Amino acid sequence: MRSSLVTGELLLVRALGFDLEIELPFAYCLNVLRGLGSIRYFISDEVKKHSKKHHHSLQKEIWKRTENDMKPEMSMIARLAWIYVWDSLCSPKIALSHSIPSIGLGCLYLALRTSKVEMSMSMSEYVDLWGASENISVQAVRDVVTDLLDFYEHFPMQG
């Protein structure tokens, strides 16, 4: 009974055109961090074998290994970016209305700004440098950051 219900639900979801395999902003965020020149991490063949079965745990493992290879100040930025990405996925407004690369870039930008790292470039230069390959506009990144800050304003952290 239960398996037929699940099968029926999957058929309905597919018939309605829902895509159940989604890309998450973590990988894009991690690639930009790599590009910042702070880390070197290459996926081993063993990790590649398990990547299709355990995508979520693979991302977590890559992030953890990456963090261990980073300088302390970059590790803090990576942790903040990770938190912002998770929080952005908790907001339907952000997760459904922005592209994956713009969410990743916006969360990393917010992490850089909130960690008080001295940035040698403006937001426009940052987006032009890291978002050009995905055709990300400065306004898209600004919208992600603004929506995330609005999200925090409506759901303040309990201390």
Secondary structure by P-SEA (a helix, b strand, c coil): caaaaaaaaaaaaaaaccccccccaaaaaaaaaaaaccbbbbbcaaaaaaccccaaaaaaaaaaaaaaaccaaaaaaaaaaaaaaaaaaacccccccccaaaaaaaaaaaaaaaacccccccaaaaaaaccccccccaaaaaaaaaaaaaaaaaccccc
